Amino acid sequence: MRRFCDGIAPSVVAMICLIALPLLVRAKGSEEPLPPVAEIPGLTVEDRFPRGCVDCHINLPELGQDERLSSIMAHWVEQVPPELLEKAANVADSGASLKGRHPLPTGMFRSVPETCLDCHEKGPGAVVPLVPLIHRIHLSDREENHFMTIFQGHCTHCHKFDPGTGVVSVPSAPEN
């Protein structure tokens, strides 16, 4: 598992501590019951998406929705949706010129998001860094955003915390 978010780990651990701190600290002599432990996927409840991106981005034929990244991105060869292009422009390197299309390199979906980093982190012309782009896509536009409305925006759906080592990582896996 590639650890490309090591710089995020301290802030994620701090966030978890801030969530847990009120549960641990009570006024001296207080007899008030502690609130229930928050349901945090992978920490206090089952992680239903252990492979990250590819466990959420799936084909749902019964709903008429194919959310696989390969299916979504197949349309981007011609045109990236304007609202998504705007989000990419907001995190792109200054002076970058986005063309509004996304190539589909061979083998792109063999290990998501690791293969995405081949271009979005270190590849030639890596003008749109992946980490801020993914955060911008998944954590904005709350009312229309499935990650926020259906998946409740839990960081641990993507960022996996190992309590034994304290390491936070983002898993990569092949698309189904």
Summary of the structure (lengths in Angstrom):
residues: 176
radius of gyration: 18.6
end to end distance: 17.8
largest distance: 65.1
contacts: 413
relative contact order: 0.20
helix: 40%
strand: 8%
